[in-house]
Amino acid sequence: MGEDTADPAAPTAHPLRMSGRGAIYSFSFDLGPGLDLVKLANKLLKADMATVAGSPSRDGLRVGSRIRDTAHYQEHAARYQQWLEIFHTGKLQWWRLFRLEPKITLRILWIARVHLWQFFAYRATFGLAYRTSLLSSYERAKSREADSENQDHRRQVEEMVREASEKLVKSISSQHASGALRLRLQQQMYFPRYYLHNEPFIRLEMNRSYYTDGDHEHEPIEISLMIHRSGICIITFATPIAREFGVDQGYEYLQAGKRVLNAVEVSVPILGTRPRFMDENYYRWGMEIVEFDRLEWVSFKTPADGKNQITIETVFDLYLEAIQRAARRRMQTEWRCNTTLFQGSPLCGCEGATAKQAHAVEFAQLMVRSRSPMPVTDEGRAELLKNYLLNSEEELWLSTGHAIHTFWRLFPIGSAWAGAVLTG
């Protein structure tokens, strides 16, 4: 073994500071052989625990009931918006109105049935001579419609419908599009011929959770679940991290049980029940119930006494219990967690990859997940910081149970990191 060339207790010229990008926690557990993965996936979708699912053996993607209902509401809002535009034009086209919104159109015709019968009776009696009378009546109606108050009301209604439609589109995109894109890419990557007759695995986008810590307020945790036909499951939690961090914070990011959250919001379908039916001890977490995204959510806060802190591991425990409840079986062995920390360019005065040499002691400390510096031989340090990528602008260091991925020339990107990382 080689000798130490760096004293772990000796401080470097300046503390290590890196750009924060994100952290991914992948928990693996075994639900045992004979697991019906299709049945489990369908149950998670129907119970509003997941939003979208797909597998390499099928071209299409399945969506959960909530996403499907949201899409129907958006389609209805878009049709109603178009209906309003036609209804307020100078020349009504009843056949177009009926095709867009038959119920509303029939309701209006029913309300105006007395006037319609008068019109048909007058037309049958006087023939085309009624056209002059009709035009004069139309002019009078048009002048009344031009009243500013009516115009303002019409614009307000149209704006409300437009905003509702846009919000629904945004909701569908945020919950469905990113997950569907990743699932679609994986379908194209993992599609050997023998998968045509076998369901190798199903991947689902689970309901997000939202967390609050010292750097983020109500930030989403992107959560996906892979169910393999062997019974092995991998649930992945993708989160942003602070825009800038040092060794101490990096140590916490690399361990799910050390990543402390001030508060977390979890959907009731994942919890399986509302808090009022839970054990009274849960109330020490300052629980609150909120409603958004057509679901109820329970907010948990880390206790003021600092005991039983909420961590990423806590959130995993809630999802593990939900999956076991849906599968009606318990995991066969202990779960394992593999963490990948994504960091960008150094913010401590170093230039790009020169930070690796200047802060080799700190990086090696992170790679052994030690809270304080510890002696590491030159050979050991070189092995811990070995780059497994060919691109010199990026490095990937691997160790048992965790990895660090570094973009030497990329700066902090806040919560926008997730799309690039999740689809990478």
DRENDO-1510 file (C-alpha; in Angstrom, 1 decimal, always signed):
<recs>
REC; n; res; u; v; w
REC; 1; MET; +0.0; +0.0; +0.0 .
REC; 2; GLY; +1.2; +3.5; -0.8 .
REC; 3; GLU; +1.9; +6.2; +1.8 .
REC; 4; ASP; -0.4; +9.1; +2.5 .
REC; 5; THR; +0.8; +12.2; +0.6 .
REC; 6; ALA; -2.0; +14.4; +2.0 .
REC; 7; ASP; -2.7; +15.0; +5.6 .
REC; 8; PRO; -6.5; +14.7; +6.1 .
REC; 9; ALA; -6.4; +17.1; +9.0 .
REC; 10; ALA; -4.5; +19.8; +7.0 .
REC; 11; PRO; -6.9; +22.4; +5.6 .
REC; 12; THR; -6.7; +23.2; +1.9 .
REC; 13; ALA; -6.2; +26.8; +0.7 .
REC; 14; HIS; -9.9; +27.3; +0.8 .
REC; 15; PRO; -13.0; +25.3; +1.7 .
REC; 16; LEU; -14.6; +23.2; -1.1 .
REC; 17; ARG; -17.8; +24.7; -2.6 .
REC; 18; MET; -19.6; +23.1; -5.5 .
REC; 19; SER; -22.6; +24.0; -7.6 .
REC; 20; GLY; -25.6; +21.9; -6.6 .
REC; 21; ARG; -27.6; +20.1; -9.3 .
REC; 22; GLY; -29.5; +17.2; -7.8 .
REC; 23; ALA; -29.6; +13.9; -5.9 .
REC; 24; ILE; -31.2; +10.6; -6.9 .
REC; 25; TYR; -32.0; +7.9; -4.3 .
REC; 26; SER; -32.8; +4.4; -5.7 .
REC; 27; PHE; -34.3; +2.0; -3.2 .
REC; 28; SER; -34.4; -1.7; -4.1 .
REC; 29; PHE; -36.5; -4.3; -2.3 .
REC; 30; ASP; -37.9; -7.7; -3.1 .
REC; 31; LEU; -41.6; -8.6; -3.0 .
REC; 32; GLY; -40.9; -12.2; -3.7 .
REC; 33; PRO; -41.5; -14.6; -6.7 .
REC; 34; GLY; -44.9; -15.0; -8.4 .
REC; 35; LEU; -45.7; -11.3; -8.2 .
REC; 36; ASP; -48.4; -10.3; -10.7 .
REC; 37; LEU; -46.8; -7.0; -11.9 .
REC; 38; VAL; -49.6; -6.1; -14.3 .
REC; 39; LYS; -52.2; -6.5; -11.6 .
REC; 40; LEU; -50.1; -4.4; -9.1 .
REC; 41; ALA; -49.5; -1.7; -11.7 .
REC; 42; ASN; -53.2; -1.5; -12.5 .
REC; 43; LYS; -54.1; -1.3; -8.9 .
REC; 44; LEU; -51.6; +1.6; -8.3 .
REC; 45; LEU; -53.1; +3.5; -11.2 .
REC; 46; LYS; -56.7; +2.9; -10.2 .
REC; 47; ALA; -56.0; +3.9; -6.6 .
REC; 48; ASP; -54.5; +7.2; -7.7 .
REC; 49; MET; -51.1; +6.3; -6.3 .
REC; 50; ALA; -49.5; +6.6; -9.8 .
REC; 51; THR; -50.1; +8.7; -12.9 .
REC; 52; VAL; -48.7; +6.8; -15.8 .
REC; 53; ALA; -47.2; +3.4; -16.5 .
REC; 54; GLY; -45.5; +1.6; -19.4 .
REC; 55; SER; -43.4; -1.4; -20.3 .
REC; 56; PRO; -41.0; -2.5; -23.1 .
REC; 57; SER; -43.5; -5.1; -24.4 .
REC; 58; ARG; -46.3; -2.6; -25.1 .
REC; 59; ASP; -46.3; +0.4; -27.4 .
REC; 60; GLY; -48.8; +2.4; -25.5 .
REC; 61; LEU; -48.8; +4.0; -22.0 .
REC; 62; ARG; -51.4; +3.6; -19.4 .
REC; 63; VAL; -52.6; +6.6; -17.4 .
REC; 64; GLY; -54.2; +6.8; -14.0 .
REC; 65; SER; -57.8; +7.7; -13.4 .
REC; 66; ARG; -56.9; +11.2; -12.2 .
REC; 67; ILE; -54.9; +12.1; -15.3 .
REC; 68; ARG; -57.6; +10.7; -17.5 .
REC; 69; ASP; -60.3; +12.7; -15.7 .
REC; 70; THR; -58.1; +15.9; -15.9 .
REC; 71; ALA; -57.7; +15.3; -19.7 .
REC; 72; HIS; -61.4; +15.0; -20.1 .
REC; 73; TYR; -62.0; +18.2; -18.2 .
REC; 74; GLN; -59.4; +20.0; -20.4 .
REC; 75; GLU; -61.1; +18.8; -23.6 .
REC; 76; HIS; -64.4; +20.0; -22.3 .
REC; 77; ALA; -63.0; +23.4; -21.4 .
REC; 78; ALA; -61.4; +23.7; -24.8 .
REC; 79; ARG; -64.7; +22.9; -26.5 .
REC; 80; TYR; -66.6; +25.3; -24.4 .
REC; 81; GLN; -64.2; +28.0; -25.1 .
REC; 82; GLN; -64.7; +27.5; -28.9 .
REC; 83; TRP; -68.5; +27.3; -28.3 .
REC; 84; LEU; -68.4; +30.7; -26.6 .
REC; 85; GLU; -66.5; +32.2; -29.5 .
REC; 86; ILE; -69.1; +31.0; -32.0 .
REC; 87; PHE; -72.0; +31.9; -29.8 .
REC; 88; HIS; -70.9; +35.5; -29.6 .
REC; 89; THR; -70.3; +35.9; -33.3 .
REC; 90; GLY; -72.7; +37.9; -35.4 .
REC; 91; LYS; -74.1; +34.9; -37.3 .
REC; 92; LEU; -75.0; +31.9; -35.2 .
REC; 93; GLN; -74.3; +28.5; -36.6 .
REC; 94; TRP; -76.4; +26.2; -34.5 .
REC; 95; TRP; -75.1; +23.0; -36.1 .
REC; 96; ARG; -71.5; +23.9; -35.0 .
REC; 97; LEU; -72.7; +24.8; -31.5 .
REC; 98; PHE; -74.6; +21.5; -31.3 .
REC; 99; ARG; -71.5; +19.5; -32.4 .
REC; 100; LEU; -69.3; +21.2; -29.8 .
REC; 101; GLU; -71.7; +21.3; -26.8 .
REC; 102; PRO; -75.0; +19.5; -27.6 .
REC; 103; LYS; -76.3; +19.7; -24.0 .
REC; 104; ILE; -75.8; +23.5; -23.6 .
REC; 105; THR; -77.1; +24.1; -27.1 .
REC; 106; LEU; -80.3; +22.1; -26.5 .
REC; 107; ARG; -80.8; +23.8; -23.2 .
REC; 108; ILE; -80.6; +27.2; -24.8 .
REC; 109; LEU; -83.0; +26.1; -27.6 .
REC; 110; TRP; -85.4; +24.8; -24.9 .
REC; 111; ILE; -85.3; +28.1; -23.0 .
REC; 112; ALA; -86.0; +30.0; -26.3 .
REC; 113; ARG; -88.6; +27.5; -27.6 .
REC; 114; VAL; -91.5; +30.0; -27.3 .
REC; 115; HIS; -89.7; +32.6; -29.5 .
REC; 116; LEU; -88.6; +29.9; -31.9 .
REC; 117; TRP; -92.2; +28.7; -32.4 .
REC; 118; GLN; -93.3; +32.3; -33.0 .
REC; 119; PHE; -90.5; +32.7; -35.6 .
REC; 120; PHE; -91.5; +29.5; -37.5 .
REC; 121; ALA; -95.2; +30.5; -37.3 .
REC; 122; TYR; -94.5; +33.9; -38.6 .
REC; 123; ARG; -92.2; +32.6; -41.3 .
REC; 124; ALA; -94.9; +30.1; -42.4 .
REC; 125; THR; -97.5; +32.8; -42.6 .
REC; 126; PHE; -95.6; +35.7; -44.2 .
REC; 127; GLY; -92.7; +33.8; -46.0 .
REC; 128; LEU; -89.6; +35.7; -46.9 .
REC; 129; ALA; -91.2; +39.0; -46.0 .
REC; 130; TYR; -90.1; +38.1; -42.5 .
REC; 131; ARG; -86.5; +38.6; -43.4 .
REC; 132; THR; -86.7; +42.4; -43.1 .
REC; 133; SER; -88.4; +42.0; -39.7 .
REC; 134; LEU; -85.7; +39.5; -38.7 .
REC; 135; LEU; -82.9; +41.8; -39.7 .
REC; 136; SER; -84.3; +44.7; -37.8 .
REC; 137; SER; -84.7; +42.5; -34.7 .
REC; 138; TYR; -81.2; +41.3; -35.2 .
REC; 139; GLU; -79.9; +44.9; -35.3 .
REC; 140; ARG; -81.8; +45.6; -32.1 .
REC; 141; ALA; -80.3; +42.6; -30.4 .
REC; 142; LYS; -76.9; +43.5; -31.7 .
REC; 143; SER; -77.2; +47.0; -30.2 .
REC; 144; ARG; -78.2; +45.5; -26.9 .
REC; 145; GLU; -75.3; +43.0; -27.1 .
REC; 146; ALA; -72.9; +45.9; -27.7 .
REC; 147; ASP; -73.7; +47.2; -24.2 .
REC; 148; SER; -70.3; +47.6; -22.4 .
REC; 149; GLU; -71.5; +45.7; -19.4 .
REC; 150; ASN; -72.5; +42.7; -21.4 .
REC; 151; GLN; -69.2; +42.9; -23.3 .
REC; 152; ASP; -67.2; +42.9; -20.1 .
REC; 153; HIS; -69.1; +40.0; -18.7 .
REC; 154; ARG; -68.6; +38.0; -21.9 .
REC; 155; ARG; -64.8; +38.7; -21.8 .
REC; 156; GLN; -64.6; +37.7; -18.2 .
REC; 157; VAL; -66.4; +34.4; -18.9 .
REC; 158; GLU; -64.1; +33.6; -21.9 .
REC; 159; GLU; -61.0; +34.5; -19.9 .
REC; 160; MET; -62.1; +32.3; -17.0 .
REC; 161; VAL; -62.6; +29.3; -19.4 .
REC; 162; ARG; -59.3; +30.0; -21.2 .
REC; 163; GLU; -57.4; +30.1; -17.9 .
REC; 164; ALA; -59.1; +26.9; -16.7 .
REC; 165; SER; -58.1; +25.2; -19.9 .
REC; 166; GLU; -54.5; +26.4; -19.6 .
REC; 167; LYS; -54.2; +25.3; -16.0 .
REC; 168; LEU; -55.5; +21.8; -16.9 .
REC; 169; VAL; -53.0; +21.6; -19.8 .
REC; 170; LYS; -50.2; +22.6; -17.4 .
REC; 171; SER; -51.3; +20.0; -14.8 .
REC; 172; ILE; -51.3; +17.3; -17.4 .
REC; 173; SER; -47.9; +18.3; -18.7 .
REC; 174; SER; -46.3; +18.4; -15.3 .
REC; 175; GLN; -47.7; +15.1; -14.1 .
REC; 176; HIS; -47.8; +13.1; -17.4 .
REC; 177; ALA; -45.5; +14.5; -20.0 .
REC; 178; SER; -42.1; +14.1; -18.3 .
REC; 179; GLY; -42.9; +10.6; -17.0 .
REC; 180; ALA; -44.4; +9.6; -20.3 .
REC; 181; LEU; -41.3; +10.8; -22.2 .
REC; 182; ARG; -38.9; +8.8; -20.0 .
REC; 183; LEU; -41.1; +5.7; -20.2 .
REC; 184; ARG; -41.2; +6.1; -24.0 .
REC; 185; LEU; -37.4; +6.4; -24.2 .
REC; 186; GLN; -37.0; +3.3; -22.1 .
REC; 187; GLN; -39.5; +1.4; -24.3 .
REC; 188; GLN; -37.3; +2.1; -27.3 .
REC; 189; MET; -34.0; +1.3; -25.4 .
REC; 190; TYR; -35.2; -2.0; -23.9 .
REC; 191; PHE; -37.2; -3.8; -26.6 .
REC; 192; PRO; -35.5; -7.1; -27.6 .
REC; 193; ARG; -37.7; -9.6; -29.5 .
REC; 194; TYR; -38.2; -11.9; -26.5 .
REC; 195; TYR; -40.0; -9.1; -24.7 .
REC; 196; LEU; -42.8; -9.3; -27.2 .
REC; 197; HIS; -44.2; -12.3; -25.4 .
REC; 198; ASN; -43.0; -11.5; -21.9 .
REC; 199; GLU; -43.6; -8.6; -19.5 .
REC; 200; PRO; -40.1; -8.0; -18.3 .
REC; 201; PHE; -40.9; -5.0; -16.1 .
REC; 202; ILE; -43.3; -2.2; -15.7 .
REC; 203; ARG; -42.3; +1.3; -14.7 .
REC; 204; LEU; -44.7; +3.8; -13.1 .
REC; 205; GLU; -44.6; +7.4; -12.3 .
REC; 206; MET; -45.8; +7.6; -8.8 .
REC; 207; ASN; -47.6; +10.5; -7.1 .
REC; 208; ARG; -45.1; +13.2; -6.3 .
REC; 209; SER; -44.3; +14.3; -2.8 .
REC; 210; TYR; -43.4; +17.9; -1.9 .
REC; 211; TYR; -40.7; +18.9; +0.6 .
REC; 212; THR; -39.5; +22.0; +2.3 .
REC; 213; ASP; -36.0; +22.5; +3.7 .
REC; 214; GLY; -33.5; +25.3; +4.2 .
REC; 215; ASP; -33.1; +25.8; +0.4 .
REC; 216; HIS; -36.4; +24.9; -1.1 .
REC; 217; GLU; -40.1; +25.6; -0.4 .
REC; 218; HIS; -42.7; +23.1; -1.5 .
REC; 219; GLU; -40.4; +21.5; -4.0 .
REC; 220; PRO; -41.5; +18.3; -5.8 .
REC; 221; ILE; -39.8; +14.9; -5.4 .
REC; 222; GLU; -40.1; +13.0; -8.7 .
REC; 223; ILE; -40.8; +9.4; -7.9 .
REC; 224; SER; -40.8; +6.4; -10.2 .
REC; 225; LEU; -41.3; +2.7; -9.5 .
REC; 226; MET; -39.9; -0.2; -11.5 .
REC; 227; ILE; -41.6; -3.6; -10.9 .
REC; 228; HIS; -39.7; -6.6; -12.3 .
REC; 229; ARG; -41.3; -9.9; -13.0 .
REC; 230; SER; -38.9; -11.5; -10.5 .
REC; 231; GLY; -40.5; -9.5; -7.7 .
REC; 232; ILE; -37.6; -7.1; -7.4 .
REC; 233; CYS; -38.7; -3.4; -7.2 .
REC; 234; ILE; -36.7; -0.2; -7.5 .
REC; 235; ILE; -38.3; +3.0; -6.4 .
REC; 236; THR; -36.4; +6.2; -7.3 .
REC; 237; PHE; -36.6; +9.6; -5.7 .
REC; 238; ALA; -35.2; +12.5; -7.7 .
REC; 239; THR; -34.7; +15.8; -5.9 .
REC; 240; PRO; -32.9; +19.1; -6.5 .
REC; 241; ILE; -30.3; +20.2; -3.9 .
REC; 242; ALA; -28.9; +23.5; -2.8 .
REC; 243; ARG; -27.4; +25.8; -5.5 .
REC; 244; GLU; -24.1; +25.7; -3.5 .
REC; 245; PHE; -22.9; +23.2; -1.0 .
REC; 246; GLY; -19.8; +22.0; +0.8 .
REC; 247; VAL; -18.5; +18.8; +2.3 .
REC; 248; ASP; -20.8; +18.7; +5.3 .
REC; 249; GLN; -24.0; +19.2; +3.2 .
REC; 250; GLY; -22.7; +16.8; +0.5 .
REC; 251; TYR; -22.3; +14.1; +3.2 .
REC; 252; GLU; -26.0; +14.5; +4.1 .
REC; 253; TYR; -27.1; +14.5; +0.4 .
REC; 254; LEU; -25.3; +11.1; -0.1 .
REC; 255; GLN; -27.4; +9.3; +2.5 .
REC; 256; ALA; -31.1; +9.1; +2.5 .
REC; 257; GLY; -31.3; +8.8; +6.2 .
REC; 258; LYS; -29.2; +11.9; +6.7 .
REC; 259; ARG; -31.1; +14.2; +4.2 .
REC; 260; VAL; -33.3; +16.0; +6.7 .
REC; 261; LEU; -36.5; +17.8; +5.5 .
REC; 262; ASN; -38.3; +20.5; +7.5 .
REC; 263; ALA; -41.6; +19.3; +6.1 .
REC; 264; VAL; -43.0; +16.9; +3.5 .
REC; 265; GLU; -46.4; +16.6; +1.8 .
REC; 266; VAL; -47.7; +13.2; +0.8 .
REC; 267; SER; -51.0; +12.4; -1.0 .
REC; 268; VAL; -53.7; +10.6; +0.9 .
REC; 269; PRO; -53.8; +7.6; -1.6 .
REC; 270; ILE; -50.2; +6.9; -0.7 .
REC; 271; LEU; -50.8; +7.2; +3.0 .
REC; 272; GLY; -53.9; +5.0; +2.7 .
REC; 273; THR; -56.0; +7.0; +5.2 .
REC; 274; ARG; -56.6; +10.5; +6.5 .
REC; 275; PRO; -54.7; +11.5; +9.6 .
REC; 276; ARG; -57.7; +11.5; +11.9 .
REC; 277; PHE; -57.7; +7.7; +11.8 .
REC; 278; MET; -54.0; +7.5; +12.6 .
REC; 279; ASP; -52.3; +7.0; +15.9 .
REC; 280; GLU; -52.3; +10.1; +18.1 .
REC; 281; ASN; -48.5; +10.1; +18.1 .
REC; 282; TYR; -48.6; +11.3; +14.5 .
REC; 283; TYR; -49.8; +14.6; +15.6 .
REC; 284; ARG; -46.4; +15.5; +17.1 .
REC; 285; TRP; -45.4; +16.0; +13.4 .
REC; 286; GLY; -47.8; +19.0; +13.2 .
REC; 287; MET; -49.9; +17.4; +10.4 .
REC; 288; GLU; -52.2; +19.5; +8.3 .
REC; 289; ILE; -54.5; +18.5; +5.5 .
REC; 290; VAL; -54.6; +20.5; +2.2 .
REC; 291; GLU; -56.3; +20.0; -1.1 .
REC; 292; PHE; -54.9; +20.6; -4.5 .
REC; 293; ASP; -54.5; +18.8; -7.8 .
REC; 294; ARG; -57.8; +17.0; -7.1 .
REC; 295; LEU; -56.3; +15.1; -4.2 .
REC; 296; GLU; -56.0; +15.5; -0.4 .
REC; 297; TRP; -52.5; +15.9; +0.9 .
REC; 298; VAL; -51.1; +15.6; +4.4 .
REC; 299; SER; -48.2; +17.8; +5.5 .
REC; 300; PHE; -45.8; +16.5; +8.1 .
REC; 301; LYS; -43.3; +18.8; +9.9 .
REC; 302; THR; -40.1; +17.7; +11.6 .
REC; 303; PRO; -40.8; +17.9; +15.4 .
REC; 304; ALA; -39.5; +21.0; +17.2 .
REC; 305; ASP; -37.6; +18.8; +19.7 .
REC; 306; GLY; -35.4; +17.4; +16.8 .
REC; 307; LYS; -36.3; +13.8; +17.5 .
REC; 308; ASN; -37.6; +11.5; +14.7 .
REC; 309; GLN; -36.6; +13.9; +12.0 .
REC; 310; ILE; -38.2; +13.6; +8.6 .
REC; 311; THR; -35.7; +12.4; +5.9 .
REC; 312; ILE; -35.8; +11.0; +2.4 .
REC; 313; GLU; -35.8; +7.6; +4.1 .
REC; 314; THR; -39.0; +8.6; +5.9 .
REC; 315; VAL; -40.7; +9.3; +2.6 .
REC; 316; PHE; -39.5; +6.0; +1.2 .
REC; 317; ASP; -41.0; +4.2; +4.2 .
REC; 318; LEU; -44.4; +5.7; +3.4 .
REC; 319; TYR; -44.2; +4.6; -0.3 .
REC; 320; LEU; -42.9; +1.2; +0.6 .
REC; 321; GLU; -45.8; +0.6; +2.9 .
REC; 322; ALA; -48.2; +1.8; +0.1 .
REC; 323; ILE; -46.7; -0.6; -2.4 .
REC; 324; GLN; -46.8; -3.5; +0.0 .
REC; 325; ARG; -50.4; -2.7; +0.9 .
REC; 326; ALA; -51.4; -2.7; -2.8 .
REC; 327; ALA; -49.4; -5.9; -3.5 .
REC; 328; ARG; -50.8; -7.6; -0.4 .
REC; 329; ARG; -47.3; -9.0; +0.4 .
REC; 330; ARG; -44.3; -7.9; +2.4 .
REC; 331; MET; -40.8; -7.5; +1.2 .
REC; 332; GLN; -38.7; -10.7; +1.5 .
REC; 333; THR; -35.3; -9.1; +2.5 .
REC; 334; GLU; -34.0; -5.7; +3.7 .
REC; 335; TRP; -34.1; -2.8; +1.3 .
REC; 336; ARG; -31.0; -1.2; -0.1 .
REC; 337; CYS; -30.4; +2.4; -1.2 .
REC; 338; ASN; -28.0; +3.6; -3.9 .
REC; 339; THR; -27.5; +7.4; -4.2 .
REC; 340; THR; -26.1; +9.5; -7.0 .
REC; 341; LEU; -25.1; +13.1; -6.3 .
REC; 342; PHE; -25.0; +15.5; -9.3 .
REC; 343; GLN; -22.8; +18.5; -8.9 .
REC; 344; GLY; -21.6; +21.2; -11.3 .
REC; 345; SER; -18.7; +23.6; -11.5 .
REC; 346; PRO; -16.7; +24.6; -8.4 .
REC; 347; LEU; -17.6; +27.8; -6.7 .
REC; 348; CYS; -14.6; +28.0; -4.4 .
REC; 349; GLY; -12.2; +29.8; -6.7 .
REC; 350; CYS; -11.0; +26.7; -8.6 .
REC; 351; GLU; -11.3; +26.5; -12.3 .
REC; 352; GLY; -13.2; +23.4; -13.6 .
REC; 353; ALA; -11.4; +20.1; -13.2 .
REC; 354; THR; -8.5; +21.7; -11.3 .
REC; 355; ALA; -10.8; +21.4; -8.2 .
REC; 356; LYS; -10.3; +17.6; -8.3 .
REC; 357; GLN; -6.6; +17.9; -7.5 .
REC; 358; ALA; -6.9; +20.8; -5.1 .
REC; 359; HIS; -9.7; +19.1; -3.1 .
REC; 360; ALA; -8.8; +15.5; -3.5 .
REC; 361; VAL; -9.0; +15.0; +0.2 .
REC; 362; GLU; -12.6; +16.4; +0.5 .
REC; 363; PHE; -13.8; +14.5; -2.5 .
REC; 364; ALA; -12.4; +11.3; -1.2 .
REC; 365; GLN; -14.0; +12.0; +2.1 .
REC; 366; LEU; -17.4; +12.3; +0.3 .
REC; 367; MET; -16.7; +9.1; -1.6 .
REC; 368; VAL; -16.3; +7.1; +1.7 .
REC; 369; ARG; -19.3; +9.0; +3.2 .
REC; 370; SER; -17.3; +10.1; +6.2 .
REC; 371; ARG; -18.5; +13.1; +8.2 .
REC; 372; SER; -14.9; +14.1; +9.1 .
REC; 373; PRO; -11.6; +13.7; +7.2 .
REC; 374; MET; -10.0; +10.3; +7.4 .
REC; 375; PRO; -6.6; +8.9; +6.1 .
REC; 376; VAL; -6.8; +7.5; +2.7 .
REC; 377; THR; -3.8; +6.1; +0.8 .
REC; 378; ASP; -2.8; +7.6; -2.6 .
REC; 379; GLU; -3.9; +4.4; -4.3 .
REC; 380; GLY; -7.2; +4.3; -2.5 .
REC; 381; ARG; -7.9; +8.0; -3.3 .
REC; 382; ALA; -7.1; +7.4; -7.0 .
REC; 383; GLU; -9.5; +4.5; -7.1 .
REC; 384; LEU; -12.2; +6.4; -5.3 .
REC; 385; LEU; -11.9; +9.4; -7.8 .
REC; 386; LYS; -11.4; +7.3; -10.9 .
REC; 387; ASN; -13.4; +8.7; -13.8 .
REC; 388; TYR; -15.7; +6.1; -15.5 .
REC; 389; LEU; -16.7; +8.5; -18.3 .
REC; 390; LEU; -14.8; +9.2; -21.5 .
REC; 391; ASN; -15.8; +12.9; -21.6 .
REC; 392; SER; -13.2; +15.1; -19.9 .
REC; 393; GLU; -15.8; +17.7; -19.1 .
REC; 394; GLU; -17.7; +15.2; -16.9 .
REC; 395; GLU; -16.6; +12.7; -14.3 .
REC; 396; LEU; -18.4; +9.8; -12.6 .
REC; 397; TRP; -16.9; +8.4; -9.4 .
REC; 398; LEU; -18.3; +5.1; -8.2 .
REC; 399; SER; -18.3; +3.5; -4.7 .
REC; 400; THR; -20.3; +1.0; -2.8 .
REC; 401; GLY; -23.8; +2.2; -2.6 .
REC; 402; HIS; -23.3; +5.7; -4.1 .
REC; 403; ALA; -21.8; +7.7; -6.9 .
REC; 404; ILE; -20.9; +11.3; -7.7 .
REC; 405; HIS; -21.4; +12.8; -11.1 .
REC; 406; THR; -19.7; +16.1; -11.9 .
REC; 407; PHE; -20.2; +18.5; -14.7 .
REC; 408; TRP; -17.1; +20.6; -14.4 .
REC; 409; ARG; -18.4; +23.5; -16.6 .
REC; 410; LEU; -22.1; +23.6; -15.6 .
REC; 411; PHE; -23.4; +26.1; -13.0 .
REC; 412; PRO; -26.3; +25.8; -10.6 .
REC; 413; ILE; -29.7; +25.3; -12.2 .
REC; 414; GLY; -32.0; +25.1; -9.2 .
REC; 415; SER; -35.1; +22.9; -9.7 .
REC; 416; ALA; -34.8; +22.9; -13.5 .
REC; 417; TRP; -32.2; +20.2; -13.3 .
REC; 418; ALA; -34.8; +17.4; -13.0 .
REC; 419; GLY; -35.7; +17.1; -16.7 .
REC; 420; ALA; -32.2; +16.6; -18.0 .
REC; 421; VAL; -31.2; +14.2; -15.2 .
REC; 422; LEU; -34.4; +12.1; -15.4 .
REC; 423; THR; -34.2; +11.6; -19.1 .
REC; 424; GLY; -30.5; +11.2; -19.2 .
</recs>
